[in-house]
Amino acid sequence: MTTLSFATIISERSQVGRPPPDLKGKYSKFQIREFSFWYGQSQALFGVSLEVPERSVVALIGPSGCGKSTFLRSLNRMNELIEGTHHEGRVLLDSEEIYHRDINRVDIRRRVGMVFQKSNPFPKTIFDNVAFGPRIAGIKNRSQLYEIAERSLRRAALWEEVRDRLNESALNLSGGQQQRLCIARALATGPEVLLLDEPASALDPASTSRIEDLIFELKREYTIIIVTHNMQQAARVSDLTAFFYQGRLIEAGPTDQLFTKPQVKQTEDYITGRFG
């Protein structure tokens, strides 16, 4: 796809009520500074620095194996679940170092929720899926749990479809509904940031469109960082785009500028399909 075609997509965003945001002066939710990461002896990220404005959508693009998902999982310390990993550099959430030894990892993962590429509802009821996190946090009152479930399902644009099915198995939902349920489950713990790792890659076009509409709605309240291989999707939903290649951040900037007037030739070569 040419930069001219991306310009058309970005123009269409404005026509459906999604104009590029004014990010000047916005508070930085995340500040990543010279962050490097290793799996054992293999280095996956090299000195990545990036600022993520609050209540914005940041898309991470780049070919497979370039470090996008590793970077995403570093933002809520999920990579620490893998034995033998280590990092250098800093990741600041609201100016607080998330890798500081006194920081509670569980609290970080509550504040920074994650939705994975493949929808993974628990083999429980729809209600129990959404109530799982709050129950772990100590909430036992049924009416309070119901309020949280309803609020989260509404925010995930799923309530009207499941309100009469809350006691049915979540596994009976369609693929697109299951992915929105996973988003509702993440929202139920009261996060400030949502990390989405290719949330629509396994979905049909109609379900993908619902997820993209949902992302646009959620950024009113949350900061969202999404990994996507679909550059048209990045152009449609994101405010900022960051291009990764071989573990390095090559270029980052406002989506409308990066897709129509990239500053680095390597970025232009990738978005125009010359490699990747």
Buried (B, 14 or more C-beta within 10 A) or exposed (E): BEBEBBBBBBEEBEEEEBEBBEBEEBEBBBBBBEBBBBBEEEEBBBEBEBBBBBBBBBBBBBBEEBBBBBBBBBBBBBBBEEEEBEBEBBBBBBEEBBBEEEBEBEEBBBBBBBBBBEBBBBEBBBBBBBBBBBEEEEBEEEEEBBEBBBBBBBBBBBBEBBEEBBEEBBEEBEBBBBBBBBBBBBBBBBBBBBBBBBBBBBBEEEBBBBBBBBBBEBBEEBBBBBBBBBBEBBBBBBBBBBBBBEBBBBBBBBBBBBBBEBEBEBBBBBBBEEEB
